Amino acid sequence: MAGITAGSALRRISWKCTGYWDIYPKQNTKIFHAIQFYSTDKNDDVKEKIKYIKKFQKLESEQRERLSSRLQKGINIGTWKFYVQDMVFKNLKPDIVPLSYRMCYRSGLETYANFGILTAALSSVFFSIGVPFYLFHQGSTPIPFEVAGLFLGGVIFMYSLFSVSRQVPLRIYYSEECDDFLVYMPHLIPYATKKLNIQPGHVKPPAGTSDFLPWINLQHTHTQTKQKMLIDGEKFILPMYYNKLMGYH
């Protein structure tokens, strides 16, 4: 099949078949064949390539936008939600609290606290297996100073990480009816929690400040249990809840 174009000179343009599709009209059993052709003319070929490239780029851009939007909204994993950009896991499973309690605080350090406890737990398992294994193969030979220093440093690091992580109150609820707070703290087990019932005014503010240990600036103390709590006053949904917790009037 051929066509003629107008211009400074006559040219012959060839057309080739690239394929066909079967078309099934509605309410009709007859099959029609649609045949696709393309021109071998260089100019037409370039135009077609540019058109398909632009179409592909548009589809690719739309897919990237959809993926970016999905990542910003977070990815659900069971009862947890993972925010890729912030590398944060949020527990979507609600705490079991009486109906009169409403959440007034959620820590921004929730993910780091849980991850810190998990890291300390896994490190403890590693050291409890690795050290006896090393000593067994070492026999009666004195332990090198470097190994002893590594073991001591690992123990100090695990204890510090575990201790600080367990001071992070994950979520706080307040009840106007009972006029008290329910505070959920990290448990010894990673990603588990324990509950504290705190009366207004039973929390002391930080005793000091530190530029090298920033958690000291947030370290409140529950006077009844001596539990240290890293509370960020800006994370309360309203300042009145922090003032209420501290017993300010």
LUMNUGU-329898 format. One record per residue (C-alpha): x, y, z; residue number from 1. Coordinates in nm, 2 decimals. Layout:
// residues N
c1 = X c2 = Y c3 = Z resi = NUM $
...
//
This chain:
// residues 249
c1 = 0.00 c2 = 0.00 c3 = 0.00 resi = 1 $
c1 = 0.14 c2 = 0.34 c3 = -0.09 resi = 2 $
c1 = 0.06 c2 = 0.71 c3 = -0.07 resi = 3 $
c1 = 0.18 c2 = 1.03 c3 = -0.25 resi = 4 $
c1 = 0.29 c2 = 1.35 c3 = -0.07 resi = 5 $
c1 = 0.31 c2 = 1.70 c3 = -0.21 resi = 6 $
c1 = 0.62 c2 = 1.91 c3 = -0.20 resi = 7 $
c1 = 0.92 c2 = 2.02 c3 = -0.40 resi = 8 $
c1 = 0.93 c2 = 1.67 c3 = -0.54 resi = 9 $
c1 = 0.71 c2 = 1.37 c3 = -0.54 resi = 10 $
c1 = 0.80 c2 = 1.09 c3 = -0.29 resi = 11 $
c1 = 0.66 c2 = 0.75 c3 = -0.24 resi = 12 $
c1 = 0.58 c2 = 0.66 c3 = 0.12 resi = 13 $
c1 = 0.55 c2 = 0.29 c3 = 0.21 resi = 14 $
c1 = 0.32 c2 = 0.16 c3 = 0.48 resi = 15 $
c1 = 0.37 c2 = -0.16 c3 = 0.67 resi = 16 $
c1 = 0.13 c2 = -0.35 c3 = 0.88 resi = 17 $
c1 = 0.24 c2 = -0.39 c3 = 1.25 resi = 18 $
c1 = -0.04 c2 = -0.60 c3 = 1.38 resi = 19 $
c1 = -0.42 c2 = -0.64 c3 = 1.42 resi = 20 $
c1 = -0.67 c2 = -0.68 c3 = 1.70 resi = 21 $
c1 = -0.99 c2 = -0.86 c3 = 1.73 resi = 22 $
c1 = -1.29 c2 = -0.64 c3 = 1.81 resi = 23 $
c1 = -1.61 c2 = -0.79 c3 = 1.95 resi = 24 $
c1 = -1.90 c2 = -0.54 c3 = 1.91 resi = 25 $
c1 = -2.17 c2 = -0.55 c3 = 2.18 resi = 26 $
c1 = -2.47 c2 = -0.77 c3 = 2.12 resi = 27 $
c1 = -2.30 c2 = -0.92 c3 = 1.81 resi = 28 $
c1 = -2.10 c2 = -1.24 c3 = 1.76 resi = 29 $
c1 = -1.93 c2 = -1.11 c3 = 1.45 resi = 30 $
c1 = -1.56 c2 = -1.04 c3 = 1.48 resi = 31 $
c1 = -1.40 c2 = -0.74 c3 = 1.32 resi = 32 $
c1 = -1.02 c2 = -0.70 c3 = 1.26 resi = 33 $
c1 = -0.85 c2 = -0.37 c3 = 1.32 resi = 34 $
c1 = -0.52 c2 = -0.33 c3 = 1.13 resi = 35 $
c1 = -0.25 c2 = -0.09 c3 = 1.25 resi = 36 $
c1 = -0.01 c2 = 0.06 c3 = 0.99 resi = 37 $
c1 = 0.30 c2 = 0.28 c3 = 1.03 resi = 38 $
c1 = 0.47 c2 = 0.49 c3 = 0.77 resi = 39 $
c1 = 0.83 c2 = 0.43 c3 = 0.67 resi = 40 $
c1 = 0.88 c2 = 0.80 c3 = 0.61 resi = 41 $
c1 = 1.16 c2 = 0.93 c3 = 0.84 resi = 42 $
c1 = 0.97 c2 = 1.24 c3 = 0.95 resi = 43 $
c1 = 0.66 c2 = 1.05 c3 = 1.04 resi = 44 $
c1 = 0.87 c2 = 0.79 c3 = 1.22 resi = 45 $
c1 = 1.04 c2 = 1.05 c3 = 1.43 resi = 46 $
c1 = 0.71 c2 = 1.22 c3 = 1.51 resi = 47 $
c1 = 0.57 c2 = 0.88 c3 = 1.62 resi = 48 $
c1 = 0.87 c2 = 0.81 c3 = 1.84 resi = 49 $
c1 = 0.85 c2 = 1.15 c3 = 2.01 resi = 50 $
c1 = 0.48 c2 = 1.10 c3 = 2.07 resi = 51 $
c1 = 0.53 c2 = 0.77 c3 = 2.24 resi = 52 $
c1 = 0.82 c2 = 0.90 c3 = 2.44 resi = 53 $
c1 = 0.61 c2 = 1.18 c3 = 2.57 resi = 54 $
c1 = 0.33 c2 = 0.94 c3 = 2.65 resi = 55 $
c1 = 0.57 c2 = 0.71 c3 = 2.84 resi = 56 $
c1 = 0.72 c2 = 1.00 c3 = 3.03 resi = 57 $
c1 = 0.37 c2 = 1.12 c3 = 3.13 resi = 58 $
c1 = 0.27 c2 = 0.77 c3 = 3.26 resi = 59 $
c1 = 0.60 c2 = 0.74 c3 = 3.44 resi = 60 $
c1 = 0.56 c2 = 1.08 c3 = 3.61 resi = 61 $
c1 = 0.20 c2 = 0.99 c3 = 3.71 resi = 62 $
c1 = 0.32 c2 = 0.66 c3 = 3.86 resi = 63 $
c1 = 0.60 c2 = 0.84 c3 = 4.06 resi = 64 $
c1 = 0.34 c2 = 1.09 c3 = 4.19 resi = 65 $
c1 = 0.11 c2 = 0.81 c3 = 4.30 resi = 66 $
c1 = 0.39 c2 = 0.62 c3 = 4.47 resi = 67 $
c1 = 0.52 c2 = 0.94 c3 = 4.65 resi = 68 $
c1 = 0.16 c2 = 1.02 c3 = 4.77 resi = 69 $
c1 = 0.13 c2 = 0.67 c3 = 4.90 resi = 70 $
c1 = 0.46 c2 = 0.68 c3 = 5.08 resi = 71 $
c1 = 0.37 c2 = 1.01 c3 = 5.24 resi = 72 $
c1 = 0.04 c2 = 0.87 c3 = 5.37 resi = 73 $
c1 = 0.23 c2 = 0.57 c3 = 5.51 resi = 74 $
c1 = 0.22 c2 = 0.20 c3 = 5.45 resi = 75 $
c1 = 0.00 c2 = -0.02 c3 = 5.66 resi = 76 $
c1 = 0.16 c2 = -0.34 c3 = 5.80 resi = 77 $
c1 = -0.10 c2 = -0.52 c3 = 6.01 resi = 78 $
c1 = -0.18 c2 = -0.29 c3 = 6.31 resi = 79 $
c1 = 0.12 c2 = -0.08 c3 = 6.24 resi = 80 $
c1 = 0.18 c2 = 0.20 c3 = 5.99 resi = 81 $
c1 = 0.53 c2 = 0.28 c3 = 5.84 resi = 82 $
c1 = 0.61 c2 = 0.63 c3 = 5.73 resi = 83 $
c1 = 0.90 c2 = 0.59 c3 = 5.49 resi = 84 $
c1 = 1.02 c2 = 0.95 c3 = 5.48 resi = 85 $
c1 = 1.04 c2 = 0.98 c3 = 5.86 resi = 86 $
c1 = 1.14 c2 = 0.62 c3 = 5.91 resi = 87 $
c1 = 0.87 c2 = 0.60 c3 = 6.18 resi = 88 $
c1 = 0.64 c2 = 0.31 c3 = 6.29 resi = 89 $
c1 = 0.31 c2 = 0.40 c3 = 6.45 resi = 90 $
c1 = 0.09 c2 = 0.15 c3 = 6.63 resi = 91 $
c1 = -0.26 c2 = 0.18 c3 = 6.49 resi = 92 $
c1 = -0.40 c2 = -0.06 c3 = 6.75 resi = 93 $
c1 = -0.58 c2 = 0.16 c3 = 7.01 resi = 94 $
c1 = -0.51 c2 = 0.12 c3 = 7.38 resi = 95 $
c1 = -0.78 c2 = -0.04 c3 = 7.59 resi = 96 $
c1 = -0.90 c2 = 0.25 c3 = 7.81 resi = 97 $
c1 = -1.23 c2 = 0.34 c3 = 7.97 resi = 98 $
c1 = -1.47 c2 = 0.55 c3 = 7.75 resi = 99 $
c1 = -1.42 c2 = 0.86 c3 = 7.96 resi = 100 $
c1 = -1.04 c2 = 0.88 c3 = 7.87 resi = 101 $
c1 = -0.93 c2 = 1.08 c3 = 7.56 resi = 102 $
c1 = -0.57 c2 = 1.08 c3 = 7.42 resi = 103 $
c1 = -0.40 c2 = 1.41 c3 = 7.50 resi = 104 $
c1 = -0.04 c2 = 1.33 c3 = 7.43 resi = 105 $
c1 = 0.15 c2 = 1.11 c3 = 7.18 resi = 106 $
c1 = 0.53 c2 = 1.11 c3 = 7.20 resi = 107 $
c1 = 0.74 c2 = 1.19 c3 = 6.89 resi = 108 $
c1 = 1.00 c2 = 0.94 c3 = 7.02 resi = 109 $
c1 = 0.77 c2 = 0.64 c3 = 7.02 resi = 110 $
c1 = 0.95 c2 = 0.47 c3 = 6.73 resi = 111 $
c1 = 1.30 c2 = 0.54 c3 = 6.86 resi = 112 $
c1 = 1.21 c2 = 0.41 c3 = 7.21 resi = 113 $
c1 = 1.07 c2 = 0.08 c3 = 7.07 resi = 114 $
c1 = 1.36 c2 = 0.04 c3 = 6.84 resi = 115 $
c1 = 1.60 c2 = 0.12 c3 = 7.12 resi = 116 $
c1 = 1.45 c2 = -0.15 c3 = 7.34 resi = 117 $
c1 = 1.45 c2 = -0.40 c3 = 7.05 resi = 118 $
c1 = 1.82 c2 = -0.32 c3 = 6.97 resi = 119 $
c1 = 1.92 c2 = -0.36 c3 = 7.34 resi = 120 $
c1 = 1.73 c2 = -0.69 c3 = 7.36 resi = 121 $
c1 = 1.89 c2 = -0.83 c3 = 7.04 resi = 122 $
c1 = 2.23 c2 = -0.71 c3 = 7.16 resi = 123 $
c1 = 2.19 c2 = -0.88 c3 = 7.49 resi = 124 $
c1 = 2.10 c2 = -1.21 c3 = 7.32 resi = 125 $
c1 = 2.41 c2 = -1.17 c3 = 7.10 resi = 126 $
c1 = 2.64 c2 = -1.10 c3 = 7.39 resi = 127 $
c1 = 2.50 c2 = -1.38 c3 = 7.60 resi = 128 $
c1 = 2.57 c2 = -1.63 c3 = 7.32 resi = 129 $
c1 = 2.88 c2 = -1.48 c3 = 7.17 resi = 130 $
c1 = 3.09 c2 = -1.41 c3 = 7.49 resi = 131 $
c1 = 3.05 c2 = -1.77 c3 = 7.64 resi = 132 $
c1 = 3.13 c2 = -1.91 c3 = 7.29 resi = 133 $
c1 = 3.45 c2 = -1.70 c3 = 7.27 resi = 134 $
c1 = 3.56 c2 = -1.79 c3 = 7.62 resi = 135 $
c1 = 3.50 c2 = -2.16 c3 = 7.55 resi = 136 $
c1 = 3.73 c2 = -2.14 c3 = 7.25 resi = 137 $
c1 = 3.98 c2 = -1.92 c3 = 7.43 resi = 138 $
c1 = 4.04 c2 = -2.17 c3 = 7.70 resi = 139 $
c1 = 4.27 c2 = -2.07 c3 = 7.98 resi = 140 $
c1 = 4.44 c2 = -1.80 c3 = 7.76 resi = 141 $
c1 = 4.40 c2 = -1.45 c3 = 7.91 resi = 142 $
c1 = 4.13 c2 = -1.24 c3 = 7.75 resi = 143 $
c1 = 4.28 c2 = -0.96 c3 = 7.53 resi = 144 $
c1 = 4.23 c2 = -0.61 c3 = 7.66 resi = 145 $
c1 = 4.05 c2 = -0.51 c3 = 7.34 resi = 146 $
c1 = 3.79 c2 = -0.79 c3 = 7.38 resi = 147 $
c1 = 3.73 c2 = -0.70 c3 = 7.74 resi = 148 $
c1 = 3.69 c2 = -0.33 c3 = 7.65 resi = 149 $
c1 = 3.45 c2 = -0.42 c3 = 7.37 resi = 150 $
c1 = 3.24 c2 = -0.63 c3 = 7.61 resi = 151 $
c1 = 3.23 c2 = -0.36 c3 = 7.88 resi = 152 $
c1 = 3.15 c2 = -0.09 c3 = 7.62 resi = 153 $
c1 = 2.87 c2 = -0.30 c3 = 7.48 resi = 154 $
c1 = 2.72 c2 = -0.36 c3 = 7.82 resi = 155 $
c1 = 2.73 c2 = 0.01 c3 = 7.90 resi = 156 $
c1 = 2.58 c2 = 0.10 c3 = 7.57 resi = 157 $
c1 = 2.30 c2 = -0.16 c3 = 7.60 resi = 158 $
c1 = 2.21 c2 = -0.05 c3 = 7.96 resi = 159 $
c1 = 2.21 c2 = 0.32 c3 = 7.86 resi = 160 $
c1 = 2.00 c2 = 0.27 c3 = 7.55 resi = 161 $
c1 = 1.75 c2 = 0.04 c3 = 7.73 resi = 162 $
c1 = 1.73 c2 = 0.28 c3 = 8.03 resi = 163 $
c1 = 1.66 c2 = 0.59 c3 = 7.83 resi = 164 $
c1 = 1.42 c2 = 0.42 c3 = 7.59 resi = 165 $
c1 = 1.20 c2 = 0.30 c3 = 7.88 resi = 166 $
c1 = 1.16 c2 = 0.66 c3 = 8.01 resi = 167 $
c1 = 0.96 c2 = 0.76 c3 = 7.70 resi = 168 $
c1 = 0.58 c2 = 0.78 c3 = 7.77 resi = 169 $
c1 = 0.43 c2 = 0.66 c3 = 7.45 resi = 170 $
c1 = 0.07 c2 = 0.79 c3 = 7.49 resi = 171 $
c1 = -0.11 c2 = 0.98 c3 = 7.77 resi = 172 $
c1 = -0.49 c2 = 0.98 c3 = 7.82 resi = 173 $
c1 = -0.69 c2 = 1.22 c3 = 8.04 resi = 174 $
c1 = -1.04 c2 = 1.18 c3 = 8.19 resi = 175 $
c1 = -1.24 c2 = 1.48 c3 = 8.31 resi = 176 $
c1 = -1.47 c2 = 1.24 c3 = 8.49 resi = 177 $
c1 = -1.20 c2 = 1.07 c3 = 8.69 resi = 178 $
c1 = -0.96 c2 = 1.38 c3 = 8.68 resi = 179 $
c1 = -0.65 c2 = 1.16 c3 = 8.63 resi = 180 $
c1 = -0.42 c2 = 1.05 c3 = 8.36 resi = 181 $
c1 = -0.34 c2 = 0.70 c3 = 8.21 resi = 182 $
c1 = 0.02 c2 = 0.69 c3 = 8.09 resi = 183 $
c1 = 0.15 c2 = 0.41 c3 = 7.86 resi = 184 $
c1 = 0.52 c2 = 0.34 c3 = 7.91 resi = 185 $
c1 = 0.75 c2 = 0.10 c3 = 7.72 resi = 186 $
c1 = 0.77 c2 = -0.25 c3 = 7.87 resi = 187 $
c1 = 1.08 c2 = -0.48 c3 = 7.92 resi = 188 $
c1 = 0.95 c2 = -0.66 c3 = 7.61 resi = 189 $
c1 = 1.00 c2 = -0.47 c3 = 7.28 resi = 190 $
c1 = 0.68 c2 = -0.30 c3 = 7.15 resi = 191 $
c1 = 0.49 c2 = -0.40 c3 = 7.46 resi = 192 $
c1 = 0.36 c2 = -0.14 c3 = 7.71 resi = 193 $
c1 = 0.28 c2 = -0.10 c3 = 8.08 resi = 194 $
c1 = 0.02 c2 = 0.14 c3 = 8.23 resi = 195 $
c1 = 0.06 c2 = 0.41 c3 = 8.50 resi = 196 $
c1 = -0.22 c2 = 0.59 c3 = 8.67 resi = 197 $
c1 = -0.11 c2 = 0.94 c3 = 8.75 resi = 198 $
c1 = -0.29 c2 = 1.20 c3 = 8.95 resi = 199 $
c1 = -0.26 c2 = 1.57 c3 = 8.86 resi = 200 $
c1 = 0.04 c2 = 1.74 c3 = 9.03 resi = 201 $
c1 = 0.22 c2 = 1.41 c3 = 9.09 resi = 202 $
c1 = 0.48 c2 = 1.49 c3 = 8.83 resi = 203 $
c1 = 0.80 c2 = 1.69 c3 = 8.89 resi = 204 $
c1 = 0.96 c2 = 1.90 c3 = 8.62 resi = 205 $
c1 = 1.32 c2 = 1.84 c3 = 8.50 resi = 206 $
c1 = 1.57 c2 = 1.89 c3 = 8.77 resi = 207 $
c1 = 1.83 c2 = 2.04 c3 = 8.54 resi = 208 $
c1 = 1.95 c2 = 2.10 c3 = 8.18 resi = 209 $
c1 = 2.23 c2 = 1.96 c3 = 7.97 resi = 210 $
c1 = 2.38 c2 = 2.04 c3 = 7.63 resi = 211 $
c1 = 2.55 c2 = 1.70 c3 = 7.60 resi = 212 $
c1 = 2.26 c2 = 1.48 c3 = 7.72 resi = 213 $
c1 = 1.95 c2 = 1.63 c3 = 7.56 resi = 214 $
c1 = 1.71 c2 = 1.39 c3 = 7.73 resi = 215 $
c1 = 1.79 c2 = 1.55 c3 = 8.07 resi = 216 $
c1 = 1.60 c2 = 1.86 c3 = 7.95 resi = 217 $
c1 = 1.28 c2 = 1.65 c3 = 7.92 resi = 218 $
c1 = 1.33 c2 = 1.42 c3 = 8.22 resi = 219 $
c1 = 1.02 c2 = 1.45 c3 = 8.44 resi = 220 $
c1 = 0.97 c2 = 1.23 c3 = 8.75 resi = 221 $
c1 = 0.65 c2 = 1.07 c3 = 8.88 resi = 222 $
c1 = 0.67 c2 = 1.13 c3 = 9.25 resi = 223 $
c1 = 0.48 c2 = 0.82 c3 = 9.36 resi = 224 $
c1 = 0.68 c2 = 0.55 c3 = 9.16 resi = 225 $
c1 = 1.00 c2 = 0.75 c3 = 9.10 resi = 226 $
c1 = 0.95 c2 = 0.67 c3 = 8.73 resi = 227 $
c1 = 1.15 c2 = 0.89 c3 = 8.50 resi = 228 $
c1 = 0.95 c2 = 1.02 c3 = 8.20 resi = 229 $
c1 = 1.08 c2 = 1.21 c3 = 7.90 resi = 230 $
c1 = 0.78 c2 = 1.44 c3 = 7.84 resi = 231 $
c1 = 0.78 c2 = 1.70 c3 = 7.56 resi = 232 $
c1 = 0.53 c2 = 1.96 c3 = 7.66 resi = 233 $
c1 = 0.48 c2 = 2.07 c3 = 7.30 resi = 234 $
c1 = 0.33 c2 = 1.72 c3 = 7.21 resi = 235 $
c1 = 0.02 c2 = 1.78 c3 = 7.41 resi = 236 $
c1 = -0.28 c2 = 1.86 c3 = 7.20 resi = 237 $
c1 = -0.35 c2 = 2.15 c3 = 7.43 resi = 238 $
c1 = -0.12 c2 = 2.32 c3 = 7.68 resi = 239 $
c1 = -0.39 c2 = 2.29 c3 = 7.95 resi = 240 $
c1 = -0.32 c2 = 1.91 c3 = 7.97 resi = 241 $
c1 = 0.05 c2 = 1.96 c3 = 8.05 resi = 242 $
c1 = -0.04 c2 = 2.22 c3 = 8.31 resi = 243 $
c1 = -0.29 c2 = 1.99 c3 = 8.46 resi = 244 $
c1 = -0.04 c2 = 1.70 c3 = 8.47 resi = 245 $
c1 = 0.21 c2 = 1.92 c3 = 8.64 resi = 246 $
c1 = -0.04 c2 = 2.06 c3 = 8.89 resi = 247 $
c1 = -0.01 c2 = 2.41 c3 = 8.77 resi = 248 $
c1 = -0.31 c2 = 2.64 c3 = 8.82 resi = 249 $
//
